[in-house]
Amino acid sequence: MLRTNIEKTVIQSVQGKIHHPVASSPFRIGHDGSVNILPATGAITYNVSLGDPAFGWAGDHVEPGVSIKNEDSNENNALMVLACVGNEARVISGDAKGAKGIVIGKHGGIDHVLVQFEKEDMEKMAVDDKILIKAWGQGLKLLDYPDIMVMNIDPNLFLNIPIKEENGMLKVPVTAEVPAYLMGSGIGGSTAFSGDYDIMTADTETVKRLRLDRLRFGDLVLLKDCDNTYGRGYLKGAVTVGVVIHSDCIKMGHGPGITTIMTCKYSKIQGIIDENANIKNYLK
């Protein structure tokens, strides 16, 4: 088993409210020039869940499950940084009080943390219901691999991923590998410890050739030549592993969002293609 500093990592409460969708304009311009009115980010999305396809929805940047946020920007920054994929969440107000769920992603730009609950619990929820998260994961380190940075993932979930050690490298199950030239919106961000960045999908032939059109919410993917250590950018030989957290998009430069969970400036991470490499299969 990978040696980590798990016993030194801090568990801390963070909290947010279910966020109403927002729209400065009803229109969304597609990369083909089309004008669209579609559901997008925010609120409770009843019929889109962890494990569902990330493509094919009549929507844009659709967030599975429940989207939460804080009105105070500093508090929301802390929520976005400290909440990690796989963390336990609990409803603390409203008719669904006591219901438990799991953090499944962090969406930059709109700055939402995404939480999956059982569907019967979501039926009882309302906008502005409060959700508390036991934030745990930032600060997790691999003691034998100091060059590999781990972020945004619950330590128990991370240790449940069947990662193999071989000749100083980590072999990680992923459903697909993405070339750096397809990474778009969010690139150049100052940190990967919050939010996500998008796989661009306007080139449908390339997307199909790389089988990216089969991605599902929660899938692990490997990003080639992508450095997420101190921001997001291109670096030949760098490797990043992330989780698919929102749907495909119609807008130019956008597509399924990826929240980073591992990154290295050197080629010390190798992807092993496994169609079952989805966090849904590693959650207890």
C-alpha positions as protocol buffer text, in pm:
chain_id: "A"
residue {
  index: 1
  type: MET
  ca { x: 0 y: 0 z: 0 }
}
residue {
  index: 2
  type: LEU
  ca { x: 114 y: 355 z: -72 }
}
residue {
  index: 3
  type: ARG
  ca { x: 274 y: 524 z: 229 }
}
residue {
  index: 4
  type: THR
  ca { x: 109 y: 858 z: 309 }
}
residue {
  index: 5
  type: ASN
  ca { x: 88 y: 1113 z: 588 }
}
residue {
  index: 6
  type: ILE
  ca { x: -282 y: 1036 z: 634 }
}
residue {
  index: 7
  type: GLU
  ca { x: -257 y: 1040 z: 1014 }
}
residue {
  index: 8
  type: LYS
  ca { x: -138 y: 1403 z: 998 }
}
residue {
  index: 9
  type: THR
  ca { x: -407 y: 1536 z: 764 }
}
residue {
  index: 10
  type: VAL
  ca { x: -674 y: 1763 z: 915 }
}
residue {
  index: 11
  type: ILE
  ca { x: -1052 y: 1706 z: 900 }
}
residue {
  index: 12
  type: GLN
  ca { x: -1244 y: 2034 z: 916 }
}
residue {
  index: 13
  type: SER
  ca { x: -1601 y: 2146 z: 858 }
}
residue {
  index: 14
  type: VAL
  ca { x: -1696 y: 2361 z: 561 }
}
residue {
  index: 15
  type: GLN
  ca { x: -2046 y: 2454 z: 459 }
}
residue {
  index: 16
  type: GLY
  ca { x: -2252 y: 2595 z: 173 }
}
residue {
  index: 17
  type: LYS
  ca { x: -2609 y: 2648 z: 53 }
}
residue {
  index: 18
  type: ILE
  ca { x: -2782 y: 2492 z: -246 }
}
residue {
  index: 19
  type: HIS
  ca { x: -2735 y: 2759 z: -512 }
}
residue {
  index: 20
  type: HIS
  ca { x: -3008 y: 2881 z: -745 }
}
residue {
  index: 21
  type: PRO
  ca { x: -2918 y: 2887 z: -1117 }
}
residue {
  index: 22
  type: VAL
  ca { x: -2812 y: 3230 z: -1242 }
}
residue {
  index: 23
  type: ALA
  ca { x: -2848 y: 3387 z: -1587 }
}
residue {
  index: 24
  type: SER
  ca { x: -2731 y: 3731 z: -1696 }
}
residue {
  index: 25
  type: SER
  ca { x: -2871 y: 3643 z: -2039 }
}
residue {
  index: 26
  type: PRO
  ca { x: -3096 y: 3355 z: -2143 }
}
residue {
  index: 27
  type: PHE
  ca { x: -2888 y: 3288 z: -2454 }
}
residue {
  index: 28
  type: ARG
  ca { x: -2581 y: 3065 z: -2493 }
}
residue {
  index: 29
  type: ILE
  ca { x: -2380 y: 3081 z: -2815 }
}
residue {
  index: 30
  type: GLY
  ca { x: -2255 y: 2744 z: -2938 }
}
residue {
  index: 31
  type: HIS
  ca { x: -1914 y: 2689 z: -3101 }
}
residue {
  index: 32
  type: ASP
  ca { x: -2106 y: 2645 z: -3429 }
}
residue {
  index: 33
  type: GLY
  ca { x: -2267 y: 2990 z: -3397 }
}
residue {
  index: 34
  type: SER
  ca { x: -2603 y: 2855 z: -3282 }
}
residue {
  index: 35
  type: VAL
  ca { x: -2811 y: 3045 z: -3025 }
}
residue {
  index: 36
  type: ASN
  ca { x: -2944 y: 2823 z: -2748 }
}
residue {
  index: 37
  type: ILE
  ca { x: -3157 y: 2840 z: -2434 }
}
residue {
  index: 38
  type: LEU
  ca { x: -3057 y: 2546 z: -2213 }
}
residue {
  index: 39
  type: PRO
  ca { x: -3034 y: 2435 z: -1850 }
}
residue {
  index: 40
  type: ALA
  ca { x: -2685 y: 2486 z: -1710 }
}
residue {
  index: 41
  type: THR
  ca { x: -2517 y: 2520 z: -1371 }
}
residue {
  index: 42
  type: GLY
  ca { x: -2665 y: 2530 z: -1023 }
}
residue {
  index: 43
  type: ALA
  ca { x: -2953 y: 2404 z: -808 }
}
residue {
  index: 44
  type: ILE
  ca { x: -3066 y: 2042 z: -769 }
}
residue {
  index: 45
  type: THR
  ca { x: -3027 y: 1836 z: -1086 }
}
residue {
  index: 46
  type: TYR
  ca { x: -3259 y: 1543 z: -1026 }
}
residue {
  index: 47
  type: ASN
  ca { x: -3188 y: 1320 z: -1325 }
}
residue {
  index: 48
  type: VAL
  ca { x: -2812 y: 1361 z: -1379 }
}
residue {
  index: 49
  type: SER
  ca { x: -2591 y: 1161 z: -1143 }
}
residue {
  index: 50
  type: LEU
  ca { x: -2247 y: 1021 z: -1074 }
}
residue {
  index: 51
  type: GLY
  ca { x: -2176 y: 745 z: -1329 }
}
residue {
  index: 52
  type: ASP
  ca { x: -2405 y: 889 z: -1598 }
}
residue {
  index: 53
  type: PRO
  ca { x: -2266 y: 986 z: -1941 }
}
residue {
  index: 54
  type: ALA
  ca { x: -2103 y: 1330 z: -1957 }
}
residue {
  index: 55
  type: PHE
  ca { x: -2218 y: 1371 z: -2319 }
}
residue {
  index: 56
  type: GLY
  ca { x: -2559 y: 1385 z: -2483 }
}
residue {
  index: 57
  type: TRP
  ca { x: -2753 y: 1607 z: -2241 }
}
residue {
  index: 58
  type: ALA
  ca { x: -2970 y: 1894 z: -2365 }
}
residue {
  index: 59
  type: GLY
  ca { x: -2775 y: 2131 z: -2142 }
}
residue {
  index: 60
  type: ASP
  ca { x: -2448 y: 2319 z: -2099 }
}
residue {
  index: 61
  type: HIS
  ca { x: -2196 y: 2264 z: -1815 }
}
residue {
  index: 62
  type: VAL
  ca { x: -2460 y: 2051 z: -1641 }
}
residue {
  index: 63
  type: GLU
  ca { x: -2360 y: 1968 z: -1282 }
}
residue {
  index: 64
  type: PRO
  ca { x: -2475 y: 1628 z: -1151 }
}
residue {
  index: 65
  type: GLY
  ca { x: -2639 y: 1613 z: -809 }
}
residue {
  index: 66
  type: VAL
  ca { x: -2659 y: 1921 z: -588 }
}
residue {
  index: 67
  type: SER
  ca { x: -2462 y: 2244 z: -641 }
}
residue {
  index: 68
  type: ILE
  ca { x: -2363 y: 2444 z: -332 }
}
residue {
  index: 69
  type: LYS
  ca { x: -2202 y: 2782 z: -274 }
}
residue {
  index: 70
  type: ASN
  ca { x: -2155 y: 3060 z: -16 }
}
residue {
  index: 71
  type: GLU
  ca { x: -2261 y: 3421 z: -63 }
}
residue {
  index: 72
  type: ASP
  ca { x: -1945 y: 3548 z: 108 }
}
residue {
  index: 73
  type: SER
  ca { x: -1662 y: 3516 z: -145 }
}
residue {
  index: 74
  type: ASN
  ca { x: -1391 y: 3443 z: 113 }
}
residue {
  index: 75
  type: GLU
  ca { x: -1599 y: 3171 z: 273 }
}
residue {
  index: 76
  type: ASN
  ca { x: -1673 y: 3028 z: -70 }
}
residue {
  index: 77
  type: ASN
  ca { x: -1303 y: 3030 z: -158 }
}
residue {
  index: 78
  type: ALA
  ca { x: -1241 y: 2817 z: 152 }
}
residue {
  index: 79
  type: LEU
  ca { x: -1525 y: 2582 z: 59 }
}
residue {
  index: 80
  type: MET
  ca { x: -1386 y: 2545 z: -295 }
}
residue {
  index: 81
  type: VAL
  ca { x: -1031 y: 2476 z: -175 }
}
residue {
  index: 82
  type: LEU
  ca { x: -1091 y: 2256 z: 128 }
}
residue {
  index: 83
  type: ALA
  ca { x: -1378 y: 2032 z: 10 }
}
residue {
  index: 84
  type: CYS
  ca { x: -1239 y: 1722 z: -162 }
}
residue {
  index: 85
  type: VAL
  ca { x: -1388 y: 1460 z: -394 }
}
residue {
  index: 86
  type: GLY
  ca { x: -1512 y: 1172 z: -179 }
}
residue {
  index: 87
  type: ASN
  ca { x: -1575 y: 1379 z: 137 }
}
residue {
  index: 88
  type: GLU
  ca { x: -1887 y: 1306 z: 339 }
}
residue {
  index: 89
  type: ALA
  ca { x: -2161 y: 1571 z: 321 }
}
residue {
  index: 90
  type: ARG
  ca { x: -2469 y: 1611 z: 541 }
}
residue {
  index: 91
  type: VAL
  ca { x: -2782 y: 1825 z: 502 }
}
residue {
  index: 92
  type: ILE
  ca { x: -2827 y: 2038 z: 815 }
}
residue {
  index: 93
  type: SER
  ca { x: -3147 y: 2232 z: 734 }
}
residue {
  index: 94
  type: GLY
  ca { x: -3479 y: 2181 z: 559 }
}
residue {
  index: 95
  type: ASP
  ca { x: -3694 y: 1874 z: 500 }
}
residue {
  index: 96
  type: ALA
  ca { x: -3394 y: 1657 z: 404 }
}
residue {
  index: 97
  type: LYS
  ca { x: -3206 y: 1737 z: 726 }
}
residue {
  index: 98
  type: GLY
  ca { x: -2978 y: 1448 z: 821 }
}
residue {
  index: 99
  type: ALA
  ca { x: -2942 y: 1308 z: 469 }
}
residue {
  index: 100
  type: LYS
  ca { x: -2584 y: 1215 z: 377 }
}
residue {
  index: 101
  type: GLY
  ca { x: -2405 y: 1244 z: 45 }
}
residue {
  index: 102
  type: ILE
  ca { x: -2061 y: 1255 z: -116 }
}
residue {
  index: 103
  type: VAL
  ca { x: -1865 y: 1539 z: -277 }
}
residue {
  index: 104
  type: ILE
  ca { x: -1815 y: 1451 z: -645 }
}
residue {
  index: 105
  type: GLY
  ca { x: -1650 y: 1760 z: -789 }
}
residue {
  index: 106
  type: LYS
  ca { x: -1551 y: 2126 z: -777 }
}
residue {
  index: 107
  type: HIS
  ca { x: -1653 y: 2352 z: -1065 }
}
residue {
  index: 108
  type: GLY
  ca { x: -1449 y: 2668 z: -1121 }
}
residue {
  index: 109
  type: GLY
  ca { x: -1584 y: 2988 z: -1271 }
}
residue {
  index: 110
  type: ILE
  ca { x: -1929 y: 2943 z: -1121 }
}
residue {
  index: 111
  type: ASP
  ca { x: -1744 y: 2821 z: -807 }
}
residue {
  index: 112
  type: HIS
  ca { x: -1972 y: 2538 z: -703 }
}
residue {
  index: 113
  type: VAL
  ca { x: -1898 y: 2230 z: -497 }
}
residue {
  index: 114
  type: LEU
  ca { x: -2101 y: 1935 z: -631 }
}
residue {
  index: 115
  type: VAL
  ca { x: -2253 y: 1679 z: -398 }
}
residue {
  index: 116
  type: GLN
  ca { x: -2433 y: 1353 z: -484 }
}
residue {
  index: 117
  type: PHE
  ca { x: -2724 y: 1240 z: -266 }
}
residue {
  index: 118
  type: GLU
  ca { x: -2975 y: 959 z: -296 }
}
residue {
  index: 119
  type: LYS
  ca { x: -3259 y: 1064 z: -526 }
}
residue {
  index: 120
  type: GLU
  ca { x: -3525 y: 1027 z: -258 }
}
residue {
  index: 121
  type: ASP
  ca { x: -3331 y: 1274 z: -41 }
}
residue {
  index: 122
  type: MET
  ca { x: -3294 y: 1520 z: -327 }
}
residue {
  index: 123
  type: GLU
  ca { x: -3673 y: 1525 z: -368 }
}
residue {
  index: 124
  type: LYS
  ca { x: -3697 y: 1674 z: -17 }
}
residue {
  index: 125
  type: MET
  ca { x: -3438 y: 1947 z: -74 }
}
residue {
  index: 126
  type: ALA
  ca { x: -3483 y: 2311 z: -167 }
}
residue {
  index: 127
  type: VAL
  ca { x: -3265 y: 2599 z: -280 }
}
residue {
  index: 128
  type: ASP
  ca { x: -3083 y: 2755 z: 20 }
}
residue {
  index: 129
  type: ASP
  ca { x: -3082 y: 2434 z: 225 }
}
residue {
  index: 130
  type: LYS
  ca { x: -2750 y: 2417 z: 410 }
}
residue {
  index: 131
  type: ILE
  ca { x: -2502 y: 2135 z: 355 }
}
residue {
  index: 132
  type: LEU
  ca { x: -2202 y: 2065 z: 581 }
}
residue {
  index: 133
  type: ILE
  ca { x: -1895 y: 1884 z: 448 }
}
residue {
  index: 134
  type: LYS
  ca { x: -1625 y: 1708 z: 649 }
}
residue {
  index: 135
  type: ALA
  ca { x: -1341 y: 1852 z: 443 }
}
residue {
  index: 136
  type: TRP
  ca { x: -1046 y: 1616 z: 438 }
}
residue {
  index: 137
  type: GLY
  ca { x: -765 y: 1564 z: 190 }
}
residue {
  index: 138
  type: GLN
  ca { x: -567 y: 1880 z: 124 }
}
residue {
  index: 139
  type: GLY
  ca { x: -217 y: 1826 z: 257 }
}
residue {
  index: 140
  type: LEU
  ca { x: -213 y: 1454 z: 175 }
}
residue {
  index: 141
  type: LYS
  ca { x: 137 y: 1349 z: 64 }
}
residue {
  index: 142
  type: LEU
  ca { x: 294 y: 1038 z: -85 }
}
residue {
  index: 143
  type: LEU
  ca { x: 597 y: 973 z: 133 }
}
residue {
  index: 144
  type: ASP
  ca { x: 786 y: 770 z: -128 }
}
residue {
  index: 145
  type: TYR
  ca { x: 697 y: 994 z: -424 }
}
residue {
  index: 146
  type: PRO
  ca { x: 774 y: 1356 z: -328 }
}
residue {
  index: 147
  type: ASP
  ca { x: 753 y: 1471 z: -692 }
}
residue {
  index: 148
  type: ILE
  ca { x: 388 y: 1362 z: -718 }
}
residue {
  index: 149
  type: MET
  ca { x: 138 y: 1608 z: -575 }
}
residue {
  index: 150
  type: VAL
  ca { x: -198 y: 1482 z: -451 }
}
residue {
  index: 151
  type: MET
  ca { x: -492 y: 1721 z: -411 }
}
residue {
  index: 152
  type: ASN
  ca { x: -870 y: 1753 z: -397 }
}
residue {
  index: 153
  type: ILE
  ca { x: -940 y: 1392 z: -296 }
}
residue {
  index: 154
  type: ASP
  ca { x: -1053 y: 1227 z: 27 }
}
residue {
  index: 155
  type: PRO
  ca { x: -766 y: 1010 z: 160 }
}
residue {
  index: 156
  type: ASN
  ca { x: -985 y: 702 z: 201 }
}
residue {
  index: 157
  type: LEU
  ca { x: -1111 y: 733 z: -157 }
}
residue {
  index: 158
  type: PHE
  ca { x: -756 y: 785 z: -285 }
}
residue {
  index: 159
  type: LEU
  ca { x: -630 y: 474 z: -108 }
}
residue {
  index: 160
  type: ASN
  ca { x: -921 y: 271 z: -251 }
}
residue {
  index: 161
  type: ILE
  ca { x: -806 y: 340 z: -609 }
}
residue {
  index: 162
  type: PRO
  ca { x: -604 y: 34 z: -720 }
}
residue {
  index: 163
  type: ILE
  ca { x: -281 y: 222 z: -792 }
}
residue {
  index: 164
  type: LYS
  ca { x: 22 y: 2 z: -858 }
}
residue {
  index: 165
  type: GLU
  ca { x: 386 y: 83 z: -786 }
}
residue {
  index: 166
  type: GLU
  ca { x: 645 y: -25 z: -1041 }
}
residue {
  index: 167
  type: ASN
  ca { x: 1005 y: 90 z: -1092 }
}
residue {
  index: 168
  type: GLY
  ca { x: 953 y: 425 z: -919 }
}
residue {
  index: 169
  type: MET
  ca { x: 632 y: 497 z: -1108 }
}
residue {
  index: 170
  type: LEU
  ca { x: 264 y: 487 z: -1017 }
}
residue {
  index: 171
  type: LYS
  ca { x: 26 y: 309 z: -1252 }
}
residue {
  index: 172
  type: VAL
  ca { x: -324 y: 456 z: -1219 }
}
residue {
  index: 173
  type: PRO
  ca { x: -646 y: 318 z: -1371 }
}
residue {
  index: 174
  type: VAL
  ca { x: -809 y: 568 z: -1609 }
}
residue {
  index: 175
  type: THR
  ca { x: -1086 y: 547 z: -1866 }
}
residue {
  index: 176
  type: ALA
  ca { x: -910 y: 768 z: -2121 }
}
residue {
  index: 177
  type: GLU
  ca { x: -597 y: 971 z: -2197 }
}
residue {
  index: 178
  type: VAL
  ca { x: -632 y: 1332 z: -2312 }
}
residue {
  index: 179
  type: PRO
  ca { x: -364 y: 1520 z: -2511 }
}
residue {
  index: 180
  type: ALA
  ca { x: -266 y: 1863 z: -2380 }
}
residue {
  index: 181
  type: TYR
  ca { x: -390 y: 2039 z: -2693 }
}
residue {
  index: 182
  type: LEU
  ca { x: -750 y: 1955 z: -2599 }
}
residue {
  index: 183
  type: MET
  ca { x: -737 y: 2125 z: -2258 }
}
residue {
  index: 184
  type: GLY
  ca { x: -917 y: 2458 z: -2266 }
}
residue {
  index: 185
  type: SER
  ca { x: -1120 y: 2680 z: -2034 }
}
residue {
  index: 186
  type: GLY
  ca { x: -943 y: 2714 z: -1699 }
}
residue {
  index: 187
  type: ILE
  ca { x: -592 y: 2667 z: -1834 }
}
residue {
  index: 188
  type: GLY
  ca { x: -358 y: 2929 z: -1690 }
}
residue {
  index: 189
  type: GLY
  ca { x: -544 y: 2927 z: -1358 }
}
residue {
  index: 190
  type: SER
  ca { x: -333 y: 3017 z: -1053 }
}
residue {
  index: 191
  type: THR
  ca { x: -408 y: 2692 z: -869 }
}
residue {
  index: 192
  type: ALA
  ca { x: -547 y: 2344 z: -932 }
}
residue {
  index: 193
  type: PHE
  ca { x: -643 y: 2305 z: -564 }
}
residue {
  index: 194
  type: SER
  ca { x: -982 y: 2455 z: -653 }
}
residue {
  index: 195
  type: GLY
  ca { x: -1225 y: 2415 z: -940 }
}
residue {
  index: 196
  type: ASP
  ca { x: -1160 y: 2237 z: -1271 }
}
residue {
  index: 197
  type: TYR
  ca { x: -1062 y: 2290 z: -1633 }
}
residue {
  index: 198
  type: ASP
  ca { x: -1229 y: 2169 z: -1951 }
}
residue {
  index: 199
  type: ILE
  ca { x: -1160 y: 1919 z: -2228 }
}
residue {
  index: 200
  type: MET
  ca { x: -1245 y: 2106 z: -2550 }
}
residue {
  index: 201
  type: THR
  ca { x: -1492 y: 1911 z: -2763 }
}
residue {
  index: 202
  type: ALA
  ca { x: -1567 y: 2123 z: -3071 }
}
residue {
  index: 203
  type: ASP
  ca { x: -1349 y: 1886 z: -3279 }
}
residue {
  index: 204
  type: THR
  ca { x: -1592 y: 1595 z: -3268 }
}
residue {
  index: 205
  type: GLU
  ca { x: -1379 y: 1367 z: -3487 }
}
residue {
  index: 206
  type: THR
  ca { x: -1085 y: 1387 z: -3246 }
}
residue {
  index: 207
  type: VAL
  ca { x: -1315 y: 1339 z: -2947 }
}
residue {
  index: 208
  type: LYS
  ca { x: -1458 y: 1020 z: -3099 }
}
residue {
  index: 209
  type: ARG
  ca { x: -1117 y: 891 z: -3207 }
}
residue {
  index: 210
  type: LEU
  ca { x: -990 y: 923 z: -2850 }
}
residue {
  index: 211
  type: ARG
  ca { x: -1318 y: 774 z: -2718 }
}
residue {
  index: 212
  type: LEU
  ca { x: -1373 y: 1080 z: -2501 }
}
residue {
  index: 213
  type: ASP
  ca { x: -1740 y: 1087 z: -2602 }
}
residue {
  index: 214
  type: ARG
  ca { x: -1782 y: 786 z: -2370 }
}
residue {
  index: 215
  type: LEU
  ca { x: -1675 y: 970 z: -2056 }
}
residue {
  index: 216
  type: ARG
  ca { x: -1900 y: 953 z: -1749 }
}
residue {
  index: 217
  type: PHE
  ca { x: -1930 y: 1171 z: -1441 }
}
residue {
  index: 218
  type: GLY
  ca { x: -1675 y: 1040 z: -1193 }
}
residue {
  index: 219
  type: ASP
  ca { x: -1441 y: 885 z: -1450 }
}
residue {
  index: 220
  type: LEU
  ca { x: -1068 y: 911 z: -1390 }
}
residue {
  index: 221
  type: VAL
  ca { x: -877 y: 1049 z: -1689 }
}
residue {
  index: 222
  type: LEU
  ca { x: -508 y: 1110 z: -1757 }
}
residue {
  index: 223
  type: LEU
  ca { x: -401 y: 1445 z: -1903 }
}
residue {
  index: 224
  type: LYS
  ca { x: -77 y: 1419 z: -2103 }
}
residue {
  index: 225
  type: ASP
  ca { x: 187 y: 1694 z: -2083 }
}
residue {
  index: 226
  type: CYS
  ca { x: -32 y: 1884 z: -1835 }
}
residue {
  index: 227
  type: ASP
  ca { x: 127 y: 2037 z: -1524 }
}
residue {
  index: 228
  type: ASN
  ca { x: -114 y: 2119 z: -1240 }
}
residue {
  index: 229
  type: THR
  ca { x: 141 y: 2164 z: -960 }
}
residue {
  index: 230
  type: TYR
  ca { x: 132 y: 2544 z: -922 }
}
residue {
  index: 231
  type: GLY
  ca { x: -144 y: 2638 z: -1164 }
}
residue {
  index: 232
  type: ARG
  ca { x: -256 y: 2479 z: -1490 }
}
residue {
  index: 233
  type: GLY
  ca { x: -43 y: 2471 z: -1802 }
}
residue {
  index: 234
  type: TYR
  ca { x: 152 y: 2277 z: -2064 }
}
residue {
  index: 235
  type: LEU
  ca { x: 479 y: 2103 z: -1975 }
}
residue {
  index: 236
  type: LYS
  ca { x: 620 y: 1826 z: -2192 }
}
residue {
  index: 237
  type: GLY
  ca { x: 644 y: 1504 z: -1990 }
}
residue {
  index: 238
  type: ALA
  ca { x: 418 y: 1625 z: -1709 }
}
residue {
  index: 239
  type: VAL
  ca { x: 122 y: 1404 z: -1615 }
}
residue {
  index: 240
  type: THR
  ca { x: -206 y: 1486 z: -1441 }
}
residue {
  index: 241
  type: VAL
  ca { x: -492 y: 1262 z: -1331 }
}
residue {
  index: 242
  type: GLY
  ca { x: -837 y: 1409 z: -1273 }
}
residue {
  index: 243
  type: VAL
  ca { x: -1207 y: 1336 z: -1228 }
}
residue {
  index: 244
  type: VAL
  ca { x: -1486 y: 1426 z: -1476 }
}
residue {
  index: 245
  type: ILE
  ca { x: -1718 y: 1658 z: -1283 }
}
residue {
  index: 246
  type: HIS
  ca { x: -1955 y: 1835 z: -1527 }
}
residue {
  index: 247
  type: SER
  ca { x: -2110 y: 1769 z: -1866 }
}
residue {
  index: 248
  type: ASP
  ca { x: -2002 y: 1851 z: -2218 }
}
residue {
  index: 249
  type: CYS
  ca { x: -2061 y: 2209 z: -2331 }
}
residue {
  index: 250
  type: ILE
  ca { x: -2174 y: 2391 z: -2644 }
}
residue {
  index: 251
  type: LYS
  ca { x: -1944 y: 2692 z: -2594 }
}
residue {
  index: 252
  type: MET
  ca { x: -1612 y: 2732 z: -2775 }
}
residue {
  index: 253
  type: GLY
  ca { x: -1314 y: 2625 z: -2562 }
}
residue {
  index: 254
  type: HIS
  ca { x: -1528 y: 2424 z: -2323 }
}
residue {
  index: 255
  type: GLY
  ca { x: -1631 y: 2064 z: -2258 }
}
residue {
  index: 256
  type: PRO
  ca { x: -1639 y: 1814 z: -1970 }
}
residue {
  index: 257
  type: GLY
  ca { x: -1472 y: 1959 z: -1661 }
}
residue {
  index: 258
  type: ILE
  ca { x: -1179 y: 1787 z: -1487 }
}
residue {
  index: 259
  type: THR
  ca { x: -1092 y: 1834 z: -1119 }
}
residue {
  index: 260
  type: THR
  ca { x: -727 y: 1741 z: -1055 }
}
residue {
  index: 261
  type: ILE
  ca { x: -642 y: 1470 z: -800 }
}
residue {
  index: 262
  type: MET
  ca { x: -276 y: 1393 z: -891 }
}
residue {
  index: 263
  type: THR
  ca { x: -7 y: 1575 z: -1085 }
}
residue {
  index: 264
  type: CYS
  ca { x: 367 y: 1553 z: -1149 }
}
residue {
  index: 265
  type: LYS
  ca { x: 611 y: 1762 z: -1355 }
}
residue {
  index: 266
  type: TYR
  ca { x: 784 y: 1439 z: -1459 }
}
residue {
  index: 267
  type: SER
  ca { x: 657 y: 1119 z: -1622 }
}
residue {
  index: 268
  type: LYS
  ca { x: 618 y: 930 z: -1296 }
}
residue {
  index: 269
  type: ILE
  ca { x: 247 y: 856 z: -1344 }
}
residue {
  index: 270
  type: GLN
  ca { x: 128 y: 609 z: -1607 }
}
residue {
  index: 271
  type: GLY
  ca { x: -233 y: 548 z: -1706 }
}
residue {
  index: 272
  type: ILE
  ca { x: -374 y: 196 z: -1730 }
}
residue {
  index: 273
  type: ILE
  ca { x: -692 y: 195 z: -1938 }
}
residue {
  index: 274
  type: ASP
  ca { x: -981 y: 49 z: -1737 }
}
residue {
  index: 275
  type: GLU
  ca { x: -1343 y: 117 z: -1830 }
}
residue {
  index: 276
  type: ASN
  ca { x: -1437 y: 76 z: -1463 }
}
residue {
  index: 277
  type: ALA
  ca { x: -1204 y: 355 z: -1345 }
}
residue {
  index: 278
  type: ASN
  ca { x: -1479 y: 568 z: -1189 }
}
residue {
  index: 279
  type: ILE
  ca { x: -1488 y: 699 z: -833 }
}
residue {
  index: 280
  type: LYS
  ca { x: -1832 y: 541 z: -799 }
}
residue {
  index: 281
  type: ASN
  ca { x: -1656 y: 203 z: -794 }
}
residue {
  index: 282
  type: TYR
  ca { x: -1403 y: 310 z: -529 }
}
residue {
  index: 283
  type: LEU
  ca { x: -1636 y: 473 z: -279 }
}
residue {
  index: 284
  type: LYS
  ca { x: -1720 y: 265 z: 26 }
}
